[in-house]
Amino acid sequence: MLVHEVMSTGVVTVQKTDTIRSAVMKMMHRHCGSLPVVEAENRLVGVVTLRDVLIQLYPN
């Protein structure tokens, strides 16, 4: 099996300057647990996950 057979297409992204609320709303709307973070010209700079957000909101 190859990656292209299971990958997602039409990927939604967020910018580094987007709010956490906006990112979480996108994840909920798309029923996904992570989003690629991009800069100018859609250059990938990271990934934000729902787990990342929860750890920051509830560190203990």
C-alpha angles and dihedrals in degrees: 000000000000131000093246089061093063105024125114119245130200089043116198115219138192131215123236088246096053117109122255088238090057092048093049091048090053091050092050093046091050095039092235134128100217143033132199114244114221138185130200115336090014094287107169112239101164150317129262119205133193086241090057090054094047092049090053093046095044108026095168 
